[in-house]
Amino acid sequence: MNVIINDQEKEVNGKTVDDVMREMKLDRRKIVVELNKVIIKKEEFAQQKIQDHDRIEIVTIVGGG
């Protein structure tokens, strides 16, 4: 299935947001995910289905001082 992640087309095998985050080896504690312009709560990652040609924006949270 092909999706757009941060403006780049990618082929993913995951069926949920959680599957895709694992496939990309992202630490879900340090990211915010927007699916088709809707922010997805972390507790909903496992239930939120991904469809072909969905648009996903991933923002990494970085701490600093």
N, CA, C and O atoms as a Tripos MOL2 file, in Angstrom:
@<TRIPOS>MOLECULE
protein
  260   259    65     0     0
PROTEIN
NO_CHARGES

@<TRIPOS>ATOM
      1 N           0.8480   -1.1610    0.0000 N.3       1 MET1
      2 CA          0.0000    0.0000    0.0000 C.3       1 MET1
      3 C           0.8980    1.2300    0.0000 C.2       1 MET1
      4 O           1.9180    1.2610    0.6880 O.2       1 MET1
      5 N           0.5180    2.2360   -0.7680 N.am      2 ASN2
      6 CA          1.2950    3.4710   -0.8500 C.3       2 ASN2
      7 C           0.6020    4.5710   -0.0680 C.2       2 ASN2
      8 O          -0.6050    4.7770   -0.1880 O.2       2 ASN2
      9 N           1.3850    5.2720    0.7330 N.am      3 VAL3
     10 CA          0.8920    6.4140    1.4950 C.3       3 VAL3
     11 C           1.8740    7.5610    1.3220 C.2       3 VAL3
     12 O           3.0010    7.3600    0.8700 O.2       3 VAL3
     13 N           1.4490    8.7510    1.6780 N.am      4 ILE4
     14 CA          2.3240    9.9140    1.6600 C.3       4 ILE4
     15 C           2.7210   10.1950    3.1070 C.2       4 ILE4
     16 O           1.8650   10.4850    3.9420 O.2       4 ILE4
     17 N           4.0170   10.1110    3.4030 N.am      5 ILE5
     18 CA          4.5240   10.3880    4.7450 C.3       5 ILE5
     19 C           5.4490   11.5820    4.6580 C.2       5 ILE5
     20 O           6.4710   11.5400    3.9730 O.2       5 ILE5
     21 N           5.0870   12.6520    5.3560 N.am      6 ASN6
     22 CA          5.8560   13.8990    5.3370 C.3       6 ASN6
     23 C           6.1930   14.3140    3.9040 C.2       6 ASN6
     24 O           7.3410   14.6280    3.5880 O.2       6 ASN6
     25 N           5.1750   14.3100    3.0490 N.am      7 ASP7
     26 CA          5.2500   14.7450    1.6490 C.3       7 ASP7
     27 C           6.0710   13.8330    0.7420 C.2       7 ASP7
     28 O           6.4330   14.2380   -0.3630 O.2       7 ASP7
     29 N           6.3720   12.6100    1.1840 N.am      8 GLN8
     30 CA          7.0820   11.6520    0.3400 C.3       8 GLN8
     31 C           6.2680   10.3710    0.2370 C.2       8 GLN8
     32 O           5.8010    9.8330    1.2410 O.2       8 GLN8
     33 N           6.1040    9.8910   -0.9890 N.am      9 GLU9
     34 CA          5.3540    8.6550   -1.1830 C.3       9 GLU9
     35 C           6.1880    7.4700   -0.7080 C.2       9 GLU9
     36 O           7.3620    7.3390   -1.0540 O.2       9 GLU9
     37 N           5.5570    6.6060    0.0950 N.am     10 LYS10
     38 CA          6.2430    5.4210    0.6160 C.3      10 LYS10
     39 C           5.3190    4.2250    0.5080 C.2      10 LYS10
     40 O           4.0970    4.3520    0.5870 O.2      10 LYS10
     41 N           5.9160    3.0780    0.3310 N.am     11 GLU11
     42 CA          5.1540    1.8380    0.3740 C.3      11 GLU11
     43 C           5.2840    1.2810    1.7870 C.2      11 GLU11
     44 O           6.3910    1.1240    2.3000 O.2      11 GLU11
     45 N           4.1570    0.9860    2.4070 N.am     12 VAL12
     46 CA          4.1460    0.4440    3.7630 C.3      12 VAL12
     47 C           3.3270   -0.8310    3.7940 C.2      12 VAL12
     48 O           2.4260   -1.0300    2.9800 O.2      12 VAL12
     49 N           3.6550   -1.6890    4.7450 N.am     13 ASN13
     50 CA          2.9340   -2.9460    4.9040 C.3      13 ASN13
     51 C           1.9720   -2.9040    6.0800 C.2      13 ASN13
     52 O           1.1550   -3.8110    6.2420 O.2      13 ASN13
     53 N           2.0570   -1.8680    6.9000 N.am     14 GLY14
     54 CA          1.2290   -1.7820    8.0910 C.3      14 GLY14
     55 C          -0.2270   -1.5140    7.7780 C.2      14 GLY14
     56 O          -0.5630   -0.9070    6.7620 O.2      14 GLY14
     57 N          -1.0770   -1.9740    8.6620 N.am     15 LYS15
     58 CA         -2.5080   -1.7610    8.4900 C.3      15 LYS15
     59 C          -3.0490   -0.6990    9.4340 C.2      15 LYS15
     60 O          -4.1570   -0.1990    9.2440 O.2      15 LYS15
     61 N          -2.2630   -0.3540   10.4560 N.am     16 THR16
     62 CA         -2.6650    0.6790   11.4000 C.3      16 THR16
     63 C          -1.5300    1.6870   11.5480 C.2      16 THR16
     64 O          -0.4100    1.4470   11.0960 O.2      16 THR16
     65 N          -1.8290    2.8090   12.1820 N.am     17 VAL17
     66 CA         -0.7930    3.8020   12.4570 C.3      17 VAL17
     67 C           0.3210    3.1620   13.2830 C.2      17 VAL17
     68 O           1.5010    3.3990   13.0250 O.2      17 VAL17
     69 N          -0.0500    2.3580   14.2710 N.am     18 ASP18
     70 CA          0.9390    1.6910   15.1220 C.3      18 ASP18
     71 C           1.8500    0.7810   14.3050 C.2      18 ASP18
     72 O           3.0620    0.7750   14.5170 O.2      18 ASP18
     73 N           1.2880    0.0150   13.3760 N.am     19 ASP19
     74 CA          2.0850   -0.8600   12.5050 C.3      19 ASP19
     75 C           3.1130   -0.0510   11.7100 C.2      19 ASP19
     76 O           4.2760   -0.4410   11.6120 O.2      19 ASP19
     77 N           2.6810    1.0590   11.1540 N.am     20 VAL20
     78 CA          3.5710    1.8860   10.3360 C.3      20 VAL20
     79 C           4.6740    2.4930   11.1950 C.2      20 VAL20
     80 O           5.8270    2.5480   10.7660 O.2      20 VAL20
     81 N           4.3380    2.9490   12.4000 N.am     21 MET21
     82 CA          5.3510    3.5230   13.2880 C.3      21 MET21
     83 C           6.3970    2.4670   13.6590 C.2      21 MET21
     84 O           7.5900    2.7630   13.7120 O.2      21 MET21
     85 N           5.9490    1.2450   13.9130 N.am     22 ARG22
     86 CA          6.9000    0.1560   14.2080 C.3      22 ARG22
     87 C           7.7660   -0.1600   12.9960 C.2      22 ARG22
     88 O           8.9780   -0.3410   13.1190 O.2      22 ARG22
     89 N           7.1350   -0.2250   11.8190 N.am     23 GLU23
     90 CA          7.8660   -0.5150   10.5860 C.3      23 GLU23
     91 C           8.9580    0.5330   10.3430 C.2      23 GLU23
     92 O          10.0380    0.2110    9.8480 O.2      23 GLU23
     93 N           8.6660    1.7800   10.6950 N.am     24 MET24
     94 CA          9.6320    2.8600   10.5080 C.3      24 MET24
     95 C          10.5920    2.9860   11.6900 C.2      24 MET24
     96 O          11.4740    3.8440   11.6900 O.2      24 MET24
     97 N          10.4160    2.1250   12.6980 N.am     25 LYS25
     98 CA         11.2660    2.1040   13.8920 C.3      25 LYS25
     99 C          11.2650    3.4450   14.6200 C.2      25 LYS25
    100 O          12.3110    3.9400   15.0410 O.2      25 LYS25
    101 N          10.0630    4.0290   14.7640 N.am     26 LEU26
    102 CA          9.9180    5.2990   15.4690 C.3      26 LEU26
    103 C           9.4740    5.0580   16.9010 C.2      26 LEU26
    104 O           8.6640    4.1720   17.1730 O.2      26 LEU26
    105 N          10.0080    5.8490   17.8050 N.am     27 ASP27
    106 CA          9.6330    5.7870   19.2140 C.3      27 ASP27
    107 C           8.3310    6.5620   19.3750 C.2      27 ASP27
    108 O           8.3300    7.7920   19.3320 O.2      27 ASP27
    109 N           7.2240    5.8480   19.5600 N.am     28 ARG28
    110 CA          5.9110    6.4990   19.6030 C.3      28 ARG28
    111 C           5.7570    7.4590   20.7760 C.2      28 ARG28
    112 O           4.8350    8.2740   20.7830 O.2      28 ARG28
    113 N           6.6450    7.3800   21.7720 N.am     29 ARG29
    114 CA          6.5870    8.3180   22.8970 C.3      29 ARG29
    115 C           7.0590    9.7080   22.4930 C.2      29 ARG29
    116 O           6.7480   10.6890   23.1690 O.2      29 ARG29
    117 N           7.8170    9.8020   21.3810 N.am     30 LYS30
    118 CA          8.4390   11.0680   21.0010 C.3      30 LYS30
    119 C           7.9190   11.6340   19.6860 C.2      30 LYS30
    120 O           8.5840   12.4590   19.0600 O.2      30 LYS30
    121 N           6.7280   11.1950   19.2590 N.am     31 ILE31
    122 CA          6.1880   11.6800   17.9970 C.3      31 ILE31
    123 C           4.7320   12.1110   18.1390 C.2      31 ILE31
    124 O           4.0190   11.6990   19.0540 O.2      31 ILE31
    125 N           4.3260   12.9530   17.2000 N.am     32 VAL32
    126 CA          2.9250   13.3130   17.0210 C.3      32 VAL32
    127 C           2.5860   12.9220   15.5940 C.2      32 VAL32
    128 O           3.3510   13.2010   14.6710 O.2      32 VAL32
    129 N           1.4250   12.2690   15.4070 N.am     33 VAL33
    130 CA          1.0290   11.7950   14.0860 C.3      33 VAL33
    131 C          -0.2720   12.4640   13.6690 C.2      33 VAL33
    132 O          -1.2440   12.5180   14.4230 O.2      33 VAL33
    133 N          -0.2550   12.9740   12.4380 N.am     34 GLU34
    134 CA         -1.4500   13.5440   11.8310 C.3      34 GLU34
    135 C          -1.8060   12.6570   10.6420 C.2      34 GLU34
    136 O          -0.9690   12.4200    9.7710 O.2      34 GLU34
    137 N          -3.0260   12.1730   10.6030 N.am     35 LEU35
    138 CA         -3.5000   11.3210    9.5100 C.3      35 LEU35
    139 C          -4.6090   12.0590    8.7860 C.2      35 LEU35
    140 O          -5.6690   12.3180    9.3560 O.2      35 LEU35
    141 N          -4.3640   12.3970    7.5300 N.am     36 ASN36
    142 CA         -5.3420   13.1360    6.7270 C.3      36 ASN36
    143 C          -5.8370   14.3830    7.4560 C.2      36 ASN36
    144 O          -7.0350   14.6600    7.5220 O.2      36 ASN36
    145 N          -4.8660   15.1280    8.0030 N.am     37 LYS37
    146 CA         -5.0970   16.4150    8.6730 C.3      37 LYS37
    147 C          -5.8190   16.3110   10.0140 C.2      37 LYS37
    148 O          -6.3630   17.3010   10.5020 O.2      37 LYS37
    149 N          -5.8280   15.1200   10.6130 N.am     38 VAL38
    150 CA         -6.4140   14.9270   11.9400 C.3      38 VAL38
    151 C          -5.3370   14.3380   12.8480 C.2      38 VAL38
    152 O          -4.7450   13.3090   12.5200 O.2      38 VAL38
    153 N          -5.0790   14.9830   13.9890 N.am     39 ILE39
    154 CA         -4.0840   14.4700   14.9360 C.3      39 ILE39
    155 C          -4.6400   13.2230   15.6080 C.2      39 ILE39
    156 O          -5.7700   13.2160   16.0970 O.2      39 ILE39
    157 N          -3.8300   12.1700   15.6250 N.am     40 ILE40
    158 CA         -4.2220   10.8890   16.2090 C.3      40 ILE40
    159 C          -3.6030   10.7740   17.5980 C.2      40 ILE40
    160 O          -2.3970   10.9570   17.7620 O.2      40 ILE40
    161 N          -4.4240   10.4740   18.5890 N.am     41 LYS41
    162 CA         -3.9210   10.2630   19.9480 C.3      41 LYS41
    163 C          -3.1200    8.9700   19.9870 C.2      41 LYS41
    164 O          -3.4610    8.0060   19.3020 O.2      41 LYS41
    165 N          -2.0650    8.9450   20.7800 N.am     42 LYS42
    166 CA         -1.2060    7.7620   20.8650 C.3      42 LYS42
    167 C          -1.9860    6.5030   21.2240 C.2      42 LYS42
    168 O          -1.6980    5.4280   20.6980 O.2      42 LYS42
    169 N          -2.9700    6.6230   22.1130 N.am     43 GLU43
    170 CA         -3.7530    5.4520   22.5110 C.3      43 GLU43
    171 C          -4.6560    4.9440   21.3850 C.2      43 GLU43
    172 O          -5.2470    3.8700   21.5050 O.2      43 GLU43
    173 N          -4.7670    5.7040   20.2960 N.am     44 GLU44
    174 CA         -5.5900    5.2920   19.1550 C.3      44 GLU44
    175 C          -4.7530    4.7350   17.9970 C.2      44 GLU44
    176 O          -5.3140    4.2910   16.9950 O.2      44 GLU44
    177 N          -3.4180    4.7530   18.1210 N.am     45 PHE45
    178 CA         -2.5450    4.2770   17.0420 C.3      45 PHE45
    179 C          -2.8980    2.8570   16.6000 C.2      45 PHE45
    180 O          -2.9390    2.5760   15.4020 O.2      45 PHE45
    181 N          -3.1500    1.9690   17.5480 N.am     46 ALA46
    182 CA         -3.3890    0.5560   17.2200 C.3      46 ALA46
    183 C          -4.7350    0.3370   16.5340 C.2      46 ALA46
    184 O          -4.9030   -0.6440   15.8100 O.2      46 ALA46
    185 N          -5.6860    1.2270   16.7500 N.am     47 GLN47
    186 CA         -7.0180    1.0600   16.1530 C.3      47 GLN47
    187 C          -7.1790    1.8360   14.8530 C.2      47 GLN47
    188 O          -8.0510    1.5110   14.0470 O.2      47 GLN47
    189 N          -6.3520    2.8590   14.6360 N.am     48 GLN48
    190 CA         -6.5280    3.7280   13.4730 C.3      48 GLN48
    191 C          -6.0070    3.0570   12.2060 C.2      48 GLN48
    192 O          -4.8020    2.8660   12.0490 O.2      48 GLN48
    193 N          -6.9160    2.7030   11.3100 N.am     49 LYS49
    194 CA         -6.5710    2.0170   10.0650 C.3      49 LYS49
    195 C          -5.9340    2.9790    9.0660 C.2      49 LYS49
    196 O          -6.2770    4.1600    9.0130 O.2      49 LYS49
    197 N          -5.0020    2.4500    8.2780 N.am     50 ILE50
    198 CA         -4.3540    3.1830    7.1970 C.3      50 ILE50
    199 C          -4.9520    2.6920    5.8860 C.2      50 ILE50
    200 O          -5.1190    1.4900    5.6740 O.2      50 ILE50
    201 N          -5.2720    3.6390    5.0120 N.am     51 GLN51
    202 CA         -5.8070    3.3170    3.6890 C.3      51 GLN51
    203 C          -4.7770    3.6960    2.6280 C.2      51 GLN51
    204 O          -3.9140    4.5420    2.8640 O.2      51 GLN51
    205 N          -4.8720    3.0670    1.4670 N.am     52 ASP52
    206 CA         -4.0040    3.4040    0.3500 C.3      52 ASP52
    207 C          -4.1440    4.8950    0.0400 C.2      52 ASP52
    208 O          -5.2600    5.4120   -0.0180 O.2      52 ASP52
    209 N          -3.0390    5.5770   -0.1580 N.am     53 HIS53
    210 CA         -2.9580    7.0050   -0.5000 C.3      53 HIS53
    211 C          -3.3080    7.9520    0.6470 C.2      53 HIS53
    212 O          -3.5410    9.1360    0.4080 O.2      53 HIS53
    213 N          -3.3490    7.4580    1.8880 N.am     54 ASP54
    214 CA         -3.5260    8.3520    3.0330 C.3      54 ASP54
    215 C          -2.3180    9.2690    3.1380 C.2      54 ASP54
    216 O          -1.2340    8.9500    2.6490 O.2      54 ASP54
    217 N          -2.5190   10.4070    3.7800 N.am     55 ARG55
    218 CA         -1.4300   11.3600    4.0380 C.3      55 ARG55
    219 C          -1.1350   11.3500    5.5320 C.2      55 ARG55
    220 O          -2.0150   11.5820    6.3620 O.2      55 ARG55
    221 N           0.1230   11.0770    5.8500 N.am     56 ILE56
    222 CA          0.5700   11.0110    7.2380 C.3      56 ILE56
    223 C           1.6660   12.0420    7.4370 C.2      56 ILE56
    224 O           2.6240   12.1110    6.6670 O.2      56 ILE56
    225 N           1.5090   12.8370    8.4770 N.am     57 GLU57
    226 CA          2.5630   13.7770    8.8770 C.3      57 GLU57
    227 C           3.0690   13.3170   10.2330 C.2      57 GLU57
    228 O           2.2800   13.0810   11.1490 O.2      57 GLU57
    229 N           4.3740   13.1910   10.3630 N.am     58 ILE58
    230 CA          4.9860   12.7570   11.6140 C.3      58 ILE58
    231 C           5.9150   13.8600   12.0940 C.2      58 ILE58
    232 O           6.8090   14.3000   11.3720 O.2      58 ILE58
    233 N           5.6880   14.2960   13.3200 N.am     59 VAL59
    234 CA          6.5230   15.3250   13.9310 C.3      59 VAL59
    235 C           7.2270   14.7040   15.1200 C.2      59 VAL59
    236 O           6.5850   14.1010   15.9800 O.2      59 VAL59
    237 N           8.5330   14.8460   15.1750 N.am     60 THR60
    238 CA          9.3190   14.3250   16.2860 C.3      60 THR60
    239 C           9.4740   15.4100   17.3260 C.2      60 THR60
    240 O           9.8050   16.5510   17.0060 O.2      60 THR60
    241 N           9.2340   15.0460   18.5800 N.am     61 ILE61
    242 CA          9.3730   15.9770   19.6810 C.3      61 ILE61
    243 C          10.8260   15.9380   20.1510 C.2      61 ILE61
    244 O          11.3670   14.8720   20.4450 O.2      61 ILE61
    245 N          11.4540   17.1270   20.2190 N.am     62 VAL62
    246 CA         12.8510   17.2390   20.6170 C.3      62 VAL62
    247 C          12.9260   18.1680   21.8220 C.2      62 VAL62
    248 O          12.4220   19.2910   21.7930 O.2      62 VAL62
    249 N          13.5570   17.6860   22.8680 N.am     63 GLY63
    250 CA         13.7450   18.5280   24.0480 C.3      63 GLY63
    251 C          15.0750   19.2570   23.9850 C.2      63 GLY63
    252 O          15.9770   18.8680   23.2430 O.2      63 GLY63
    253 N          15.1820   20.2710   24.7370 N.am     64 GLY64
    254 CA         16.4370   21.0130   24.7400 C.3      64 GLY64
    255 C          16.3760   22.1620   25.7360 C.2      64 GLY64
    256 O          15.3520   22.4020   26.3750 O.2      64 GLY64
    257 N          17.4470   22.8340   25.8460 N.am     65 GLY65
    258 CA         17.4700   23.9200   26.8160 C.3      65 GLY65
    259 C          18.2280   25.0970   26.3320 C.2      65 GLY65
    260 O          18.3360   26.0970   27.0420 O.2      65 GLY65
@<TRIPOS>BOND
     1     1     2 1
     2     2     3 1
     3     3     4 2
     4     3     5 am
     5     5     6 1
     6     6     7 1
     7     7     8 2
     8     7     9 am
     9     9    10 1
    10    10    11 1
    11    11    12 2
    12    11    13 am
    13    13    14 1
    14    14    15 1
    15    15    16 2
    16    15    17 am
    17    17    18 1
    18    18    19 1
    19    19    20 2
    20    19    21 am
    21    21    22 1
    22    22    23 1
    23    23    24 2
    24    23    25 am
    25    25    26 1
    26    26    27 1
    27    27    28 2
    28    27    29 am
    29    29    30 1
    30    30    31 1
    31    31    32 2
    32    31    33 am
    33    33    34 1
    34    34    35 1
    35    35    36 2
    36    35    37 am
    37    37    38 1
    38    38    39 1
    39    39    40 2
    40    39    41 am
    41    41    42 1
    42    42    43 1
    43    43    44 2
    44    43    45 am
    45    45    46 1
    46    46    47 1
    47    47    48 2
    48    47    49 am
    49    49    50 1
    50    50    51 1
    51    51    52 2
    52    51    53 am
    53    53    54 1
    54    54    55 1
    55    55    56 2
    56    55    57 am
    57    57    58 1
    58    58    59 1
    59    59    60 2
    60    59    61 am
    61    61    62 1
    62    62    63 1
    63    63    64 2
    64    63    65 am
    65    65    66 1
    66    66    67 1
    67    67    68 2
    68    67    69 am
    69    69    70 1
    70    70    71 1
    71    71    72 2
    72    71    73 am
    73    73    74 1
    74    74    75 1
    75    75    76 2
    76    75    77 am
    77    77    78 1
    78    78    79 1
    79    79    80 2
    80    79    81 am
    81    81    82 1
    82    82    83 1
    83    83    84 2
    84    83    85 am
    85    85    86 1
    86    86    87 1
    87    87    88 2
    88    87    89 am
    89    89    90 1
    90    90    91 1
    91    91    92 2
    92    91    93 am
    93    93    94 1
    94    94    95 1
    95    95    96 2
    96    95    97 am
    97    97    98 1
    98    98    99 1
    99    99   100 2
   100    99   101 am
   101   101   102 1
   102   102   103 1
   103   103   104 2
   104   103   105 am
   105   105   106 1
   106   106   107 1
   107   107   108 2
   108   107   109 am
   109   109   110 1
   110   110   111 1
   111   111   112 2
   112   111   113 am
   113   113   114 1
   114   114   115 1
   115   115   116 2
   116   115   117 am
   117   117   118 1
   118   118   119 1
   119   119   120 2
   120   119   121 am
   121   121   122 1
   122   122   123 1
   123   123   124 2
   124   123   125 am
   125   125   126 1
   126   126   127 1
   127   127   128 2
   128   127   129 am
   129   129   130 1
   130   130   131 1
   131   131   132 2
   132   131   133 am
   133   133   134 1
   134   134   135 1
   135   135   136 2
   136   135   137 am
   137   137   138 1
   138   138   139 1
   139   139   140 2
   140   139   141 am
   141   141   142 1
   142   142   143 1
   143   143   144 2
   144   143   145 am
   145   145   146 1
   146   146   147 1
   147   147   148 2
   148   147   149 am
   149   149   150 1
   150   150   151 1
   151   151   152 2
   152   151   153 am
   153   153   154 1
   154   154   155 1
   155   155   156 2
   156   155   157 am
   157   157   158 1
   158   158   159 1
   159   159   160 2
   160   159   161 am
   161   161   162 1
   162   162   163 1
   163   163   164 2
   164   163   165 am
   165   165   166 1
   166   166   167 1
   167   167   168 2
   168   167   169 am
   169   169   170 1
   170   170   171 1
   171   171   172 2
   172   171   173 am
   173   173   174 1
   174   174   175 1
   175   175   176 2
   176   175   177 am
   177   177   178 1
   178   178   179 1
   179   179   180 2
   180   179   181 am
   181   181   182 1
   182   182   183 1
   183   183   184 2
   184   183   185 am
   185   185   186 1
   186   186   187 1
   187   187   188 2
   188   187   189 am
   189   189   190 1
   190   190   191 1
   191   191   192 2
   192   191   193 am
   193   193   194 1
   194   194   195 1
   195   195   196 2
   196   195   197 am
   197   197   198 1
   198   198   199 1
   199   199   200 2
   200   199   201 am
   201   201   202 1
   202   202   203 1
   203   203   204 2
   204   203   205 am
   205   205   206 1
   206   206   207 1
   207   207   208 2
   208   207   209 am
   209   209   210 1
   210   210   211 1
   211   211   212 2
   212   211   213 am
   213   213   214 1
   214   214   215 1
   215   215   216 2
   216   215   217 am
   217   217   218 1
   218   218   219 1
   219   219   220 2
   220   219   221 am
   221   221   222 1
   222   222   223 1
   223   223   224 2
   224   223   225 am
   225   225   226 1
   226   226   227 1
   227   227   228 2
   228   227   229 am
   229   229   230 1
   230   230   231 1
   231   231   232 2
   232   231   233 am
   233   233   234 1
   234   234   235 1
   235   235   236 2
   236   235   237 am
   237   237   238 1
   238   238   239 1
   239   239   240 2
   240   239   241 am
   241   241   242 1
   242   242   243 1
   243   243   244 2
   244   243   245 am
   245   245   246 1
   246   246   247 1
   247   247   248 2
   248   247   249 am
   249   249   250 1
   250   250   251 1
   251   251   252 2
   252   251   253 am
   253   253   254 1
   254   254   255 1
   255   255   256 2
   256   255   257 am
   257   257   258 1
   258   258   259 1
   259   259   260 2
@<TRIPOS>SUBSTRUCTURE
     1 MET1         2 RESIDUE 1 A MET
     2 ASN2         6 RESIDUE 1 A ASN
     3 VAL3        10 RESIDUE 1 A VAL
     4 ILE4        14 RESIDUE 1 A ILE
     5 ILE5        18 RESIDUE 1 A ILE
     6 ASN6        22 RESIDUE 1 A ASN
     7 ASP7        26 RESIDUE 1 A ASP
     8 GLN8        30 RESIDUE 1 A GLN
     9 GLU9        34 RESIDUE 1 A GLU
    10 LYS10       38 RESIDUE 1 A LYS
    11 GLU11       42 RESIDUE 1 A GLU
    12 VAL12       46 RESIDUE 1 A VAL
    13 ASN13       50 RESIDUE 1 A ASN
    14 GLY14       54 RESIDUE 1 A GLY
    15 LYS15       58 RESIDUE 1 A LYS
    16 THR16       62 RESIDUE 1 A THR
    17 VAL17       66 RESIDUE 1 A VAL
    18 ASP18       70 RESIDUE 1 A ASP
    19 ASP19       74 RESIDUE 1 A ASP
    20 VAL20       78 RESIDUE 1 A VAL
    21 MET21       82 RESIDUE 1 A MET
    22 ARG22       86 RESIDUE 1 A ARG
    23 GLU23       90 RESIDUE 1 A GLU
    24 MET24       94 RESIDUE 1 A MET
    25 LYS25       98 RESIDUE 1 A LYS
    26 LEU26      102 RESIDUE 1 A LEU
    27 ASP27      106 RESIDUE 1 A ASP
    28 ARG28      110 RESIDUE 1 A ARG
    29 ARG29      114 RESIDUE 1 A ARG
    30 LYS30      118 RESIDUE 1 A LYS
    31 ILE31      122 RESIDUE 1 A ILE
    32 VAL32      126 RESIDUE 1 A VAL
    33 VAL33      130 RESIDUE 1 A VAL
    34 GLU34      134 RESIDUE 1 A GLU
    35 LEU35      138 RESIDUE 1 A LEU
    36 ASN36      142 RESIDUE 1 A ASN
    37 LYS37      146 RESIDUE 1 A LYS
    38 VAL38      150 RESIDUE 1 A VAL
    39 ILE39      154 RESIDUE 1 A ILE
    40 ILE40      158 RESIDUE 1 A ILE
    41 LYS41      162 RESIDUE 1 A LYS
    42 LYS42      166 RESIDUE 1 A LYS
    43 GLU43      170 RESIDUE 1 A GLU
    44 GLU44      174 RESIDUE 1 A GLU
    45 PHE45      178 RESIDUE 1 A PHE
    46 ALA46      182 RESIDUE 1 A ALA
    47 GLN47      186 RESIDUE 1 A GLN
    48 GLN48      190 RESIDUE 1 A GLN
    49 LYS49      194 RESIDUE 1 A LYS
    50 ILE50      198 RESIDUE 1 A ILE
    51 GLN51      202 RESIDUE 1 A GLN
    52 ASP52      206 RESIDUE 1 A ASP
    53 HIS53      210 RESIDUE 1 A HIS
    54 ASP54      214 RESIDUE 1 A ASP
    55 ARG55      218 RESIDUE 1 A ARG
    56 ILE56      222 RESIDUE 1 A ILE
    57 GLU57      226 RESIDUE 1 A GLU
    58 ILE58      230 RESIDUE 1 A ILE
    59 VAL59      234 RESIDUE 1 A VAL
    60 THR60      238 RESIDUE 1 A THR
    61 ILE61      242 RESIDUE 1 A ILE
    62 VAL62      246 RESIDUE 1 A VAL
    63 GLY63      250 RESIDUE 1 A GLY
    64 GLY64      254 RESIDUE 1 A GLY
    65 GLY65      258 RESIDUE 1 A GLY
